[in-house]
Amino acid sequence: MLKGAGLGCFSAVILEEVLVKKKNINKYRRVVGAEVIGGLKSFSRPLKGKRVVHINSTANGGGVAEILISLVPLQRSLGVDSRWFVVNPPAKFFEITKKFHNALQGANIKFSKSELDYYLKINKQFGRALKDIKADLFVIHDPQPLASWHFAERLEPAISRIHIDLSTPNKQLLEFLLPYLNDYDKVIFSLNSFVPKGLPVGKVAIIPPAIDPLVPKNEPMSLKAARKVLAGLGIDIKRPIVAQVSRFDPWKDPTGVINAYRLARKKIVGLQLILLGNATAKDDPESAMMIEKVKRHAGEDPDIHLVNVDNNMLVNAVQTGADIVLQKSIREGFGLTATEALWKGKPVIAGNVGGLALQIDNPHNGILVEKSTTAAEAIVKLFNDKSFAAELGREAHKSVLKNYLITRLLRDHHRLYRSLI
């Protein structure tokens, strides 16, 4: 649910506050233990009453929104006055910033002066709206509102949180954005390899993302219940199933997943593929076109199931009910859908890139691959060696419990906040 804040020249609200449901940090004791929760409460006490404002581009669809849906109310449960606002620009702005996203992940795109000027024009409006928001600290997520802090004329500290894979950024765009990144007191990246040259070491913080184990998509679901849901989608639960859960985005390589499935099916009789995604994120105007491209690539194969739905229980069912989960990205800031599958104890095959390579210790808790042929080989190996697949799943769950749950993310954020306010 959204409510407006900060009016501008668009004849619409520039920033909208996201109203989140309450969460109780004490409920996480059953997952991580009382000692962890007690330590987190003590560590967060100096931040009690401090107002932290998060700004990003969408309240639904994509990993950033999913993190904030849990991070903000849990920060409140720990005594921090955490708030969350989303930007609300014209559609043209998101067309440009989607190109930013692709370019920063390595696409060879040229930007015109008019595109860059328009980006700054809208960010200037965001900055003006920020003047009306009370806060002790701002956390501004990803490139869409990145330059807003330059125009905000605030004295409070601010953090830029860049979630995307910056390992091979477009030089023109990076040079354009670096001065705005340098306006921040700190810049958070998921990996050291994403830190661009030109950013002082003292500004950098490395904080990988995490999942919330107590949201519907991550709470335990029985295999029987999951398979019942899959049967309702027309999937034969008596035959082998592989799945990928991701936005329909070229960086997630859904066509490469289809190629891997087709190669693996030559040796795994009756293999089926589920590609579950959604096109609900307002900051991703390319997704509808990508879905059509994937449909064409899938052709008339009745065993390729394309599902375009934003439904967390369905995500849980697919990740739980599939025999193997893929995340064959060719660029990846982190890959929370892989984290979710690892948490569920599934054998995961992932692209050897970005945050996926951070999460997966190949071949101890998952398998990293470079291309469709090696992904197909991994699928075949896992179906033919059930004990190996089961061992991967056990180690996968343990690795997420240790490293990638939201309680760790809260502590990392609060450590950084304490250094600034």
Contacts in CASP RR format, 6 or more apart in sequence:
PFRMAT RR
TARGET T0000
AUTHOR 0000-0000-0000
METHOD contacts of the structure
MODEL  1
MLKGAGLGCFSAVILEEVLVKKKNINKYRRVVGAEVIGGLKSFSRPLKGK
RVVHINSTANGGGVAEILISLVPLQRSLGVDSRWFVVNPPAKFFEITKKF
HNALQGANIKFSKSELDYYLKINKQFGRALKDIKADLFVIHDPQPLASWH
FAERLEPAISRIHIDLSTPNKQLLEFLLPYLNDYDKVIFSLNSFVPKGLP
VGKVAIIPPAIDPLVPKNEPMSLKAARKVLAGLGIDIKRPIVAQVSRFDP
WKDPTGVINAYRLARKKIVGLQLILLGNATAKDDPESAMMIEKVKRHAGE
DPDIHLVNVDNNMLVNAVQTGADIVLQKSIREGFGLTATEALWKGKPVIA
GNVGGLALQIDNPHNGILVEKSTTAAEAIVKLFNDKSFAAELGREAHKSV
LKNYLITRLLRDHHRLYRSLI
1 18 0 8 1.000
1 19 0 8 1.000
2 16 0 8 1.000
2 17 0 8 1.000
2 18 0 8 1.000
2 19 0 8 1.000
2 59 0 8 1.000
2 86 0 8 1.000
3 16 0 8 1.000
3 17 0 8 1.000
3 19 0 8 1.000
4 13 0 8 1.000
4 15 0 8 1.000
4 16 0 8 1.000
4 17 0 8 1.000
5 13 0 8 1.000
5 15 0 8 1.000
5 16 0 8 1.000
5 17 0 8 1.000
5 85 0 8 1.000
5 129 0 8 1.000
5 132 0 8 1.000
5 133 0 8 1.000
6 13 0 8 1.000
6 14 0 8 1.000
6 15 0 8 1.000
6 129 0 8 1.000
6 132 0 8 1.000
6 133 0 8 1.000
7 13 0 8 1.000
7 14 0 8 1.000
7 129 0 8 1.000
8 14 0 8 1.000
8 125 0 8 1.000
8 128 0 8 1.000
8 129 0 8 1.000
9 125 0 8 1.000
10 88 0 8 1.000
10 89 0 8 1.000
10 90 0 8 1.000
10 125 0 8 1.000
12 88 0 8 1.000
13 88 0 8 1.000
14 87 0 8 1.000
14 88 0 8 1.000
14 89 0 8 1.000
14 125 0 8 1.000
14 126 0 8 1.000
14 128 0 8 1.000
14 129 0 8 1.000
15 55 0 8 1.000
15 85 0 8 1.000
15 86 0 8 1.000
15 87 0 8 1.000
15 88 0 8 1.000
15 126 0 8 1.000
15 129 0 8 1.000
15 130 0 8 1.000
15 133 0 8 1.000
16 59 0 8 1.000
16 85 0 8 1.000
16 86 0 8 1.000
16 88 0 8 1.000
17 83 0 8 1.000
17 84 0 8 1.000
17 85 0 8 1.000
18 59 0 8 1.000
18 68 0 8 1.000
18 72 0 8 1.000
18 84 0 8 1.000
18 85 0 8 1.000
18 86 0 8 1.000
20 68 0 8 1.000
20 69 0 8 1.000
20 72 0 8 1.000
20 73 0 8 1.000
20 84 0 8 1.000
21 73 0 8 1.000
22 73 0 8 1.000
22 76 0 8 1.000
22 77 0 8 1.000
23 70 0 8 1.000
23 73 0 8 1.000
23 74 0 8 1.000
23 76 0 8 1.000
23 77 0 8 1.000
23 214 0 8 1.000
24 77 0 8 1.000
25 37 0 8 1.000
25 40 0 8 1.000
25 41 0 8 1.000
25 74 0 8 1.000
25 77 0 8 1.000
25 78 0 8 1.000
26 37 0 8 1.000
26 77 0 8 1.000
27 214 0 8 1.000
28 36 0 8 1.000
28 37 0 8 1.000
28 213 0 8 1.000
28 214 0 8 1.000
28 406 0 8 1.000
28 407 0 8 1.000
29 36 0 8 1.000
29 37 0 8 1.000
31 213 0 8 1.000
31 214 0 8 1.000
31 401 0 8 1.000
31 405 0 8 1.000
31 407 0 8 1.000
32 401 0 8 1.000
32 405 0 8 1.000
32 407 0 8 1.000
36 407 0 8 1.000
37 407 0 8 1.000
40 78 0 8 1.000
40 407 0 8 1.000
40 410 0 8 1.000
40 411 0 8 1.000
40 414 0 8 1.000
41 78 0 8 1.000
43 411 0 8 1.000
43 414 0 8 1.000
43 415 0 8 1.000
44 78 0 8 1.000
44 79 0 8 1.000
44 80 0 8 1.000
44 410 0 8 1.000
44 414 0 8 1.000
46 418 0 8 1.000
47 78 0 8 1.000
47 79 0 8 1.000
47 80 0 8 1.000
47 414 0 8 1.000
47 417 0 8 1.000
47 418 0 8 1.000
47 421 0 8 1.000
48 79 0 8 1.000
48 80 0 8 1.000
49 79 0 8 1.000
49 80 0 8 1.000
49 81 0 8 1.000
50 80 0 8 1.000
50 81 0 8 1.000
50 136 0 8 1.000
50 137 0 8 1.000
50 417 0 8 1.000
50 421 0 8 1.000
51 80 0 8 1.000
51 81 0 8 1.000
51 82 0 8 1.000
51 83 0 8 1.000
51 134 0 8 1.000
51 135 0 8 1.000
51 136 0 8 1.000
51 137 0 8 1.000
52 75 0 8 1.000
52 80 0 8 1.000
52 81 0 8 1.000
52 82 0 8 1.000
52 83 0 8 1.000
52 135 0 8 1.000
52 136 0 8 1.000
52 137 0 8 1.000
52 138 0 8 1.000
52 139 0 8 1.000
52 417 0 8 1.000
53 82 0 8 1.000
53 83 0 8 1.000
53 84 0 8 1.000
53 85 0 8 1.000
53 133 0 8 1.000
53 135 0 8 1.000
53 137 0 8 1.000
53 138 0 8 1.000
53 139 0 8 1.000
54 68 0 8 1.000
54 71 0 8 1.000
54 72 0 8 1.000
54 82 0 8 1.000
54 83 0 8 1.000
54 84 0 8 1.000
54 85 0 8 1.000
54 138 0 8 1.000
54 139 0 8 1.000
54 140 0 8 1.000
54 141 0 8 1.000
55 84 0 8 1.000
55 85 0 8 1.000
55 86 0 8 1.000
55 87 0 8 1.000
55 126 0 8 1.000
55 130 0 8 1.000
55 138 0 8 1.000
55 139 0 8 1.000
55 140 0 8 1.000
55 141 0 8 1.000
55 145 0 8 1.000
55 148 0 8 1.000
56 64 0 8 1.000
56 65 0 8 1.000
56 68 0 8 1.000
56 84 0 8 1.000
56 86 0 8 1.000
56 87 0 8 1.000
56 140 0 8 1.000
56 141 0 8 1.000
56 142 0 8 1.000
56 144 0 8 1.000
56 145 0 8 1.000
57 64 0 8 1.000
57 86 0 8 1.000
57 87 0 8 1.000
57 94 0 8 1.000
57 97 0 8 1.000
57 141 0 8 1.000
57 142 0 8 1.000
57 144 0 8 1.000
57 145 0 8 1.000
57 282 0 8 1.000
57 283 0 8 1.000
58 64 0 8 1.000
58 65 0 8 1.000
58 86 0 8 1.000
58 281 0 8 1.000
58 282 0 8 1.000
58 283 0 8 1.000
59 65 0 8 1.000
59 84 0 8 1.000
59 86 0 8 1.000
60 280 0 8 1.000
60 281 0 8 1.000
60 310 0 8 1.000
61 247 0 8 1.000
61 278 0 8 1.000
61 280 0 8 1.000
61 281 0 8 1.000
61 310 0 8 1.000
62 247 0 8 1.000
62 281 0 8 1.000
63 163 0 8 1.000
63 209 0 8 1.000
63 336 0 8 1.000
64 141 0 8 1.000
64 142 0 8 1.000
64 163 0 8 1.000
65 281 0 8 1.000
66 212 0 8 1.000
66 336 0 8 1.000
67 209 0 8 1.000
67 210 0 8 1.000
67 336 0 8 1.000
67 406 0 8 1.000
67 409 0 8 1.000
68 84 0 8 1.000
68 141 0 8 1.000
69 212 0 8 1.000
69 215 0 8 1.000
70 212 0 8 1.000
70 215 0 8 1.000
70 406 0 8 1.000
71 82 0 8 1.000
71 406 0 8 1.000
71 409 0 8 1.000
71 410 0 8 1.000
71 413 0 8 1.000
72 82 0 8 1.000
72 83 0 8 1.000
72 84 0 8 1.000
73 82 0 8 1.000
74 406 0 8 1.000
74 410 0 8 1.000
75 82 0 8 1.000
75 410 0 8 1.000
75 413 0 8 1.000
75 414 0 8 1.000
76 82 0 8 1.000
78 410 0 8 1.000
78 414 0 8 1.000
80 414 0 8 1.000
80 417 0 8 1.000
83 133 0 8 1.000
83 135 0 8 1.000
85 133 0 8 1.000
87 126 0 8 1.000
87 144 0 8 1.000
87 145 0 8 1.000
89 122 0 8 1.000
89 125 0 8 1.000
89 126 0 8 1.000
90 122 0 8 1.000
91 285 0 8 1.000
92 118 0 8 1.000
93 118 0 8 1.000
93 119 0 8 1.000
93 122 0 8 1.000
93 144 0 8 1.000
94 144 0 8 1.000
94 282 0 8 1.000
94 283 0 8 1.000
94 284 0 8 1.000
94 285 0 8 1.000
95 285 0 8 1.000
96 115 0 8 1.000
96 118 0 8 1.000
96 119 0 8 1.000
97 119 0 8 1.000
97 143 0 8 1.000
97 144 0 8 1.000
97 283 0 8 1.000
98 283 0 8 1.000
98 284 0 8 1.000
98 285 0 8 1.000
98 286 0 8 1.000
99 107 0 8 1.000
99 109 0 8 1.000
99 111 0 8 1.000
99 115 0 8 1.000
100 119 0 8 1.000
100 143 0 8 1.000
100 144 0 8 1.000
100 173 0 8 1.000
101 143 0 8 1.000
101 164 0 8 1.000
102 109 0 8 1.000
102 250 0 8 1.000
102 251 0 8 1.000
103 109 0 8 1.000
103 111 0 8 1.000
103 169 0 8 1.000
103 170 0 8 1.000
103 172 0 8 1.000
103 173 0 8 1.000
104 143 0 8 1.000
104 164 0 8 1.000
104 165 0 8 1.000
104 166 0 8 1.000
104 169 0 8 1.000
104 170 0 8 1.000
104 173 0 8 1.000
104 174 0 8 1.000
105 164 0 8 1.000
105 165 0 8 1.000
105 166 0 8 1.000
105 168 0 8 1.000
105 169 0 8 1.000
105 251 0 8 1.000
105 331 0 8 1.000
106 168 0 8 1.000
106 169 0 8 1.000
106 170 0 8 1.000
106 331 0 8 1.000
107 170 0 8 1.000
108 170 0 8 1.000
109 170 0 8 1.000
109 173 0 8 1.000
110 172 0 8 1.000
111 172 0 8 1.000
111 173 0 8 1.000
111 176 0 8 1.000
116 176 0 8 1.000
119 147 0 8 1.000
120 147 0 8 1.000
123 145 0 8 1.000
123 146 0 8 1.000
123 147 0 8 1.000
123 148 0 8 1.000
123 150 0 8 1.000
123 151 0 8 1.000
124 147 0 8 1.000
124 148 0 8 1.000
124 151 0 8 1.000
126 145 0 8 1.000
126 148 0 8 1.000
126 151 0 8 1.000
127 148 0 8 1.000
127 149 0 8 1.000
127 151 0 8 1.000
127 152 0 8 1.000
128 151 0 8 1.000
128 152 0 8 1.000
130 138 0 8 1.000
130 148 0 8 1.000
130 149 0 8 1.000
130 152 0 8 1.000
130 154 0 8 1.000
131 152 0 8 1.000
131 153 0 8 1.000
131 154 0 8 1.000
135 156 0 8 1.000
136 156 0 8 1.000
136 421 0 8 1.000
137 156 0 8 1.000
137 157 0 8 1.000
137 158 0 8 1.000
137 159 0 8 1.000
137 417 0 8 1.000
137 420 0 8 1.000
137 421 0 8 1.000
138 149 0 8 1.000
138 152 0 8 1.000
138 154 0 8 1.000
138 156 0 8 1.000
138 157 0 8 1.000
138 158 0 8 1.000
138 159 0 8 1.000
139 158 0 8 1.000
139 159 0 8 1.000
139 161 0 8 1.000
140 146 0 8 1.000
140 148 0 8 1.000
140 149 0 8 1.000
140 158 0 8 1.000
140 159 0 8 1.000
140 160 0 8 1.000
140 161 0 8 1.000
140 184 0 8 1.000
141 160 0 8 1.000
141 161 0 8 1.000
141 163 0 8 1.000
142 161 0 8 1.000
142 162 0 8 1.000
142 163 0 8 1.000
142 164 0 8 1.000
143 162 0 8 1.000
143 164 0 8 1.000
143 177 0 8 1.000
144 283 0 8 1.000
146 160 0 8 1.000
146 177 0 8 1.000
146 180 0 8 1.000
146 181 0 8 1.000
147 177 0 8 1.000
147 180 0 8 1.000
149 158 0 8 1.000
149 160 0 8 1.000
149 180 0 8 1.000
149 183 0 8 1.000
149 184 0 8 1.000
150 179 0 8 1.000
150 180 0 8 1.000
150 183 0 8 1.000
152 158 0 8 1.000
157 185 0 8 1.000
157 186 0 8 1.000
157 420 0 8 1.000
157 421 0 8 1.000
158 183 0 8 1.000
158 184 0 8 1.000
158 185 0 8 1.000
159 184 0 8 1.000
159 185 0 8 1.000
159 186 0 8 1.000
159 187 0 8 1.000
159 188 0 8 1.000
159 205 0 8 1.000
159 416 0 8 1.000
159 420 0 8 1.000
160 181 0 8 1.000
160 184 0 8 1.000
160 186 0 8 1.000
160 187 0 8 1.000
160 188 0 8 1.000
161 187 0 8 1.000
161 188 0 8 1.000
162 181 0 8 1.000
162 187 0 8 1.000
162 188 0 8 1.000
162 189 0 8 1.000
162 194 0 8 1.000
163 190 0 8 1.000
163 209 0 8 1.000
163 333 0 8 1.000
163 334 0 8 1.000
164 194 0 8 1.000
164 333 0 8 1.000
165 194 0 8 1.000
165 251 0 8 1.000
165 331 0 8 1.000
165 332 0 8 1.000
165 333 0 8 1.000
165 353 0 8 1.000
165 354 0 8 1.000
165 355 0 8 1.000
166 174 0 8 1.000
166 189 0 8 1.000
166 194 0 8 1.000
166 195 0 8 1.000
166 196 0 8 1.000
167 191 0 8 1.000
167 193 0 8 1.000
167 194 0 8 1.000
167 331 0 8 1.000
167 353 0 8 1.000
167 354 0 8 1.000
168 331 0 8 1.000
169 196 0 8 1.000
174 196 0 8 1.000
178 196 0 8 1.000
178 198 0 8 1.000
178 199 0 8 1.000
181 187 0 8 1.000
181 196 0 8 1.000
181 199 0 8 1.000
182 198 0 8 1.000
182 199 0 8 1.000
182 200 0 8 1.000
182 203 0 8 1.000
184 203 0 8 1.000
185 203 0 8 1.000
185 420 0 8 1.000
186 203 0 8 1.000
186 204 0 8 1.000
186 205 0 8 1.000
186 416 0 8 1.000
186 419 0 8 1.000
186 420 0 8 1.000
187 199 0 8 1.000
187 203 0 8 1.000
187 204 0 8 1.000
187 205 0 8 1.000
188 205 0 8 1.000
188 206 0 8 1.000
188 207 0 8 1.000
188 416 0 8 1.000
189 195 0 8 1.000
189 204 0 8 1.000
189 205 0 8 1.000
189 206 0 8 1.000
189 207 0 8 1.000
190 206 0 8 1.000
190 207 0 8 1.000
190 208 0 8 1.000
190 209 0 8 1.000
190 333 0 8 1.000
190 334 0 8 1.000
190 354 0 8 1.000
190 355 0 8 1.000
190 358 0 8 1.000
191 206 0 8 1.000
191 208 0 8 1.000
191 333 0 8 1.000
191 354 0 8 1.000
191 355 0 8 1.000
191 358 0 8 1.000
192 206 0 8 1.000
193 354 0 8 1.000
194 333 0 8 1.000
194 354 0 8 1.000
195 204 0 8 1.000
195 206 0 8 1.000
205 416 0 8 1.000
207 409 0 8 1.000
207 412 0 8 1.000
207 413 0 8 1.000
207 416 0 8 1.000
208 334 0 8 1.000
208 355 0 8 1.000
208 358 0 8 1.000
208 403 0 8 1.000
208 404 0 8 1.000
208 409 0 8 1.000
209 334 0 8 1.000
209 335 0 8 1.000
209 336 0 8 1.000
209 339 0 8 1.000
209 404 0 8 1.000
209 409 0 8 1.000
210 339 0 8 1.000
210 404 0 8 1.000
210 405 0 8 1.000
210 406 0 8 1.000
210 407 0 8 1.000
210 408 0 8 1.000
210 409 0 8 1.000
211 218 0 8 1.000
211 336 0 8 1.000
211 339 0 8 1.000
211 340 0 8 1.000
211 343 0 8 1.000
211 400 0 8 1.000
211 404 0 8 1.000
211 405 0 8 1.000
211 406 0 8 1.000
212 218 0 8 1.000
212 405 0 8 1.000
212 406 0 8 1.000
213 219 0 8 1.000
213 343 0 8 1.000
213 405 0 8 1.000
213 406 0 8 1.000
215 312 0 8 1.000
216 312 0 8 1.000
216 313 0 8 1.000
216 316 0 8 1.000
217 312 0 8 1.000
217 313 0 8 1.000
217 315 0 8 1.000
217 316 0 8 1.000
217 319 0 8 1.000
217 340 0 8 1.000
218 316 0 8 1.000
218 340 0 8 1.000
218 343 0 8 1.000
218 344 0 8 1.000
219 316 0 8 1.000
221 316 0 8 1.000
221 317 0 8 1.000
221 320 0 8 1.000
222 320 0 8 1.000
223 320 0 8 1.000
223 321 0 8 1.000
225 317 0 8 1.000
226 316 0 8 1.000
226 317 0 8 1.000
226 318 0 8 1.000
226 320 0 8 1.000
226 321 0 8 1.000
227 237 0 8 1.000
227 321 0 8 1.000
229 313 0 8 1.000
229 314 0 8 1.000
229 317 0 8 1.000
229 318 0 8 1.000
230 237 0 8 1.000
230 241 0 8 1.000
230 274 0 8 1.000
230 317 0 8 1.000
230 318 0 8 1.000
230 321 0 8 1.000
231 237 0 8 1.000
233 274 0 8 1.000
233 305 0 8 1.000
233 307 0 8 1.000
234 305 0 8 1.000
235 241 0 8 1.000
235 272 0 8 1.000
235 274 0 8 1.000
235 305 0 8 1.000
236 272 0 8 1.000
239 270 0 8 1.000
239 271 0 8 1.000
239 272 0 8 1.000
240 268 0 8 1.000
240 270 0 8 1.000
240 271 0 8 1.000
240 272 0 8 1.000
240 323 0 8 1.000
240 383 0 8 1.000
241 271 0 8 1.000
241 272 0 8 1.000
241 273 0 8 1.000
241 274 0 8 1.000
241 321 0 8 1.000
241 322 0 8 1.000
241 323 0 8 1.000
241 324 0 8 1.000
242 261 0 8 1.000
242 264 0 8 1.000
242 271 0 8 1.000
242 272 0 8 1.000
242 273 0 8 1.000
242 274 0 8 1.000
242 322 0 8 1.000
242 323 0 8 1.000
242 324 0 8 1.000
242 325 0 8 1.000
242 326 0 8 1.000
242 379 0 8 1.000
243 273 0 8 1.000
243 274 0 8 1.000
243 275 0 8 1.000
243 276 0 8 1.000
243 318 0 8 1.000
243 319 0 8 1.000
243 321 0 8 1.000
243 322 0 8 1.000
243 324 0 8 1.000
243 325 0 8 1.000
243 326 0 8 1.000
244 252 0 8 1.000
244 254 0 8 1.000
244 257 0 8 1.000
244 273 0 8 1.000
244 274 0 8 1.000
244 275 0 8 1.000
244 276 0 8 1.000
244 325 0 8 1.000
244 326 0 8 1.000
244 327 0 8 1.000
244 328 0 8 1.000
244 337 0 8 1.000
245 276 0 8 1.000
245 277 0 8 1.000
245 315 0 8 1.000
245 318 0 8 1.000
245 319 0 8 1.000
245 325 0 8 1.000
245 337 0 8 1.000
245 340 0 8 1.000
245 341 0 8 1.000
246 252 0 8 1.000
246 254 0 8 1.000
246 276 0 8 1.000
246 277 0 8 1.000
246 327 0 8 1.000
246 329 0 8 1.000
246 337 0 8 1.000
247 277 0 8 1.000
247 278 0 8 1.000
247 279 0 8 1.000
247 281 0 8 1.000
247 284 0 8 1.000
247 287 0 8 1.000
248 254 0 8 1.000
248 275 0 8 1.000
248 277 0 8 1.000
248 278 0 8 1.000
248 279 0 8 1.000
248 287 0 8 1.000
248 290 0 8 1.000
248 291 0 8 1.000
248 294 0 8 1.000
248 308 0 8 1.000
249 284 0 8 1.000
249 286 0 8 1.000
249 287 0 8 1.000
249 290 0 8 1.000
250 286 0 8 1.000
250 290 0 8 1.000
251 329 0 8 1.000
251 330 0 8 1.000
251 331 0 8 1.000
251 332 0 8 1.000
252 327 0 8 1.000
252 328 0 8 1.000
252 329 0 8 1.000
253 328 0 8 1.000
253 329 0 8 1.000
253 330 0 8 1.000
254 275 0 8 1.000
254 290 0 8 1.000
254 294 0 8 1.000
254 297 0 8 1.000
255 293 0 8 1.000
255 294 0 8 1.000
255 297 0 8 1.000
256 328 0 8 1.000
256 372 0 8 1.000
256 375 0 8 1.000
257 273 0 8 1.000
257 275 0 8 1.000
257 326 0 8 1.000
257 328 0 8 1.000
257 372 0 8 1.000
257 375 0 8 1.000
258 273 0 8 1.000
258 275 0 8 1.000
258 294 0 8 1.000
258 297 0 8 1.000
258 298 0 8 1.000
258 304 0 8 1.000
259 372 0 8 1.000
259 376 0 8 1.000
260 326 0 8 1.000
260 328 0 8 1.000
260 372 0 8 1.000
260 373 0 8 1.000
260 375 0 8 1.000
260 376 0 8 1.000
260 379 0 8 1.000
261 271 0 8 1.000
261 273 0 8 1.000
261 304 0 8 1.000
261 376 0 8 1.000
261 379 0 8 1.000
262 376 0 8 1.000
263 372 0 8 1.000
263 373 0 8 1.000
263 376 0 8 1.000
264 271 0 8 1.000
264 375 0 8 1.000
264 376 0 8 1.000
264 379 0 8 1.000
264 380 0 8 1.000
265 271 0 8 1.000
265 303 0 8 1.000
267 380 0 8 1.000
268 379 0 8 1.000
268 380 0 8 1.000
268 383 0 8 1.000
270 303 0 8 1.000
271 303 0 8 1.000
271 379 0 8 1.000
272 303 0 8 1.000
272 304 0 8 1.000
272 305 0 8 1.000
273 303 0 8 1.000
273 304 0 8 1.000
273 305 0 8 1.000
274 305 0 8 1.000
274 307 0 8 1.000
274 318 0 8 1.000
274 322 0 8 1.000
275 294 0 8 1.000
275 298 0 8 1.000
275 304 0 8 1.000
275 305 0 8 1.000
275 306 0 8 1.000
275 307 0 8 1.000
276 307 0 8 1.000
276 309 0 8 1.000
276 314 0 8 1.000
276 315 0 8 1.000
276 318 0 8 1.000
277 307 0 8 1.000
277 308 0 8 1.000
277 309 0 8 1.000
277 310 0 8 1.000
278 287 0 8 1.000
278 308 0 8 1.000
278 309 0 8 1.000
278 310 0 8 1.000
279 287 0 8 1.000
279 288 0 8 1.000
279 291 0 8 1.000
279 308 0 8 1.000
280 310 0 8 1.000
281 287 0 8 1.000
291 306 0 8 1.000
291 308 0 8 1.000
294 306 0 8 1.000
295 306 0 8 1.000
298 304 0 8 1.000
298 306 0 8 1.000
307 314 0 8 1.000
307 318 0 8 1.000
315 337 0 8 1.000
315 340 0 8 1.000
316 344 0 8 1.000
319 325 0 8 1.000
319 337 0 8 1.000
319 340 0 8 1.000
319 341 0 8 1.000
319 344 0 8 1.000
319 346 0 8 1.000
320 344 0 8 1.000
320 346 0 8 1.000
322 346 0 8 1.000
323 347 0 8 1.000
323 382 0 8 1.000
323 383 0 8 1.000
323 389 0 8 1.000
324 346 0 8 1.000
324 347 0 8 1.000
324 348 0 8 1.000
324 349 0 8 1.000
324 379 0 8 1.000
324 382 0 8 1.000
324 383 0 8 1.000
324 389 0 8 1.000
325 338 0 8 1.000
325 341 0 8 1.000
325 346 0 8 1.000
325 347 0 8 1.000
325 348 0 8 1.000
325 349 0 8 1.000
326 348 0 8 1.000
326 349 0 8 1.000
326 350 0 8 1.000
326 375 0 8 1.000
326 379 0 8 1.000
327 335 0 8 1.000
327 337 0 8 1.000
327 338 0 8 1.000
327 341 0 8 1.000
327 348 0 8 1.000
327 349 0 8 1.000
327 350 0 8 1.000
327 351 0 8 1.000
327 356 0 8 1.000
328 349 0 8 1.000
328 350 0 8 1.000
328 351 0 8 1.000
328 369 0 8 1.000
328 372 0 8 1.000
328 375 0 8 1.000
329 335 0 8 1.000
329 350 0 8 1.000
329 351 0 8 1.000
329 353 0 8 1.000
329 356 0 8 1.000
330 351 0 8 1.000
330 353 0 8 1.000
331 353 0 8 1.000
331 354 0 8 1.000
332 351 0 8 1.000
332 353 0 8 1.000
332 354 0 8 1.000
332 355 0 8 1.000
332 356 0 8 1.000
333 354 0 8 1.000
333 355 0 8 1.000
334 354 0 8 1.000
334 355 0 8 1.000
334 356 0 8 1.000
334 358 0 8 1.000
334 359 0 8 1.000
335 355 0 8 1.000
335 356 0 8 1.000
335 359 0 8 1.000
338 348 0 8 1.000
338 350 0 8 1.000
338 356 0 8 1.000
338 359 0 8 1.000
338 360 0 8 1.000
339 359 0 8 1.000
339 400 0 8 1.000
339 404 0 8 1.000
341 348 0 8 1.000
341 396 0 8 1.000
342 348 0 8 1.000
342 359 0 8 1.000
342 360 0 8 1.000
342 365 0 8 1.000
342 366 0 8 1.000
342 393 0 8 1.000
342 396 0 8 1.000
342 397 0 8 1.000
342 399 0 8 1.000
342 400 0 8 1.000
342 404 0 8 1.000
343 396 0 8 1.000
343 397 0 8 1.000
343 400 0 8 1.000
343 401 0 8 1.000
343 404 0 8 1.000
344 397 0 8 1.000
345 393 0 8 1.000
345 394 0 8 1.000
345 396 0 8 1.000
345 397 0 8 1.000
346 393 0 8 1.000
346 396 0 8 1.000
347 366 0 8 1.000
347 367 0 8 1.000
347 382 0 8 1.000
347 389 0 8 1.000
347 390 0 8 1.000
347 392 0 8 1.000
347 393 0 8 1.000
347 396 0 8 1.000
348 360 0 8 1.000
348 366 0 8 1.000
348 367 0 8 1.000
348 392 0 8 1.000
348 393 0 8 1.000
348 396 0 8 1.000
349 366 0 8 1.000
349 367 0 8 1.000
349 368 0 8 1.000
349 369 0 8 1.000
349 375 0 8 1.000
349 378 0 8 1.000
349 379 0 8 1.000
349 382 0 8 1.000
350 356 0 8 1.000
350 357 0 8 1.000
350 359 0 8 1.000
350 360 0 8 1.000
350 366 0 8 1.000
350 367 0 8 1.000
350 368 0 8 1.000
350 369 0 8 1.000
351 357 0 8 1.000
351 368 0 8 1.000
351 369 0 8 1.000
351 370 0 8 1.000
351 375 0 8 1.000
352 362 0 8 1.000
352 368 0 8 1.000
352 369 0 8 1.000
352 370 0 8 1.000
356 368 0 8 1.000
357 368 0 8 1.000
359 399 0 8 1.000
359 400 0 8 1.000
359 403 0 8 1.000
359 404 0 8 1.000
360 366 0 8 1.000
360 367 0 8 1.000
360 368 0 8 1.000
361 395 0 8 1.000
361 399 0 8 1.000
362 368 0 8 1.000
363 392 0 8 1.000
364 392 0 8 1.000
364 395 0 8 1.000
365 392 0 8 1.000
365 393 0 8 1.000
365 395 0 8 1.000
365 396 0 8 1.000
365 398 0 8 1.000
365 399 0 8 1.000
366 392 0 8 1.000
366 393 0 8 1.000
366 395 0 8 1.000
366 396 0 8 1.000
367 378 0 8 1.000
367 381 0 8 1.000
367 382 0 8 1.000
367 392 0 8 1.000
369 375 0 8 1.000
369 378 0 8 1.000
381 388 0 8 1.000
382 388 0 8 1.000
382 389 0 8 1.000
382 392 0 8 1.000
383 389 0 8 1.000
END
